[in-house]
Amino acid sequence: MSMQPYGPGGGSPSMRASDADRERAVDVLRAGFAEGRLTKTEYDDRVGRAYEAQTYADLHRLVGDLPQGPAPTAFLAPPQLPMPAMPRWGMQTPLAPPPPSRTNNAAVAALICGIGTPLTCGFLGLPALISGLVARREIRHTGESGDGMALTGIVIGAMGMALWLIFFLTRNF
């Protein structure tokens, strides 16, 4: 992996160095000297030239042969990492299917009673209403599925009871 000198924002090696850039180069030299990579004479010579450096290329020549840890990031281009493939518009990314949700038993009972209400002269309307309301409350607390069944049971049960009630009340007149 070759690393190219650069300036802030991807500038060229001929870009002028700042005082902070010079200090970072001196830090790299200091670490190199402490690790025994530079002699005292080399260290003194390079530190003097670092403070006189005008461009990033000048600083890179001074520290280019030393390991540069976190300090010299201003002198080396970051490694090029492969970009992850981005999905195109309209493409679905595969997702794990959600875990199967348990259906609330009271919701099933509400639907069955609601469907049976017209067949039983409205007698199952009240159980459909009660079990539907109970099911909706339980579904809110437990996160179970079946809200649609409970609501359908409530509506059919209430309509069936109302229609049979109207039928019985108007039959005598």
C-alpha positions, 0 to 999 in steps of 0.5 A: 500500500503506497501512501502519498504525501498530501495537505489538508483537504487533499492538497499537494506536497507543495502546499505550505506547512503550518506550525502545527504540522511542523510540531507533529513532525517533531513529535514523530522524530522524538518518538523515532529517537526514543525508540532508537531509530535515530541517533542523537545527531540525526535527531538534532539535524532533522528537528532543525530542518523540521522547524525550517520546513516550508512544505508538506514535501519537506516534512515528509522527507524528514519523517517518511522513513519512520513509523508514524502512528497517530501523529503524522496523519496530515502527511500521509494519504489515508488508506483506500478502503473498498466502498460497500455496495449500495443498493439501487433504487427499488431493490429490496435488501434481504431481511430476516423474516420477523418472528411469528406472532402469536394470535390472541385467543380472545380475538379468535373467539370474538370473530367466531361469535361475531360470525355466529351472531346473525345465525343465532338470532343475536345471542352471540352478539354480546359474547362477540362484543365482550371477547373483542374488547378483552382481546383488544386490551390484551393485544395492546399489552402483550403485542400479540396479533389478532387486532383485526379479528377482534375489531371484526368480531366487535363490529359484526356482533354489535350490528347483529345484535342491533339488527335482531333487536330492531327486528324483534321490536318492529315485529309486534307493530 
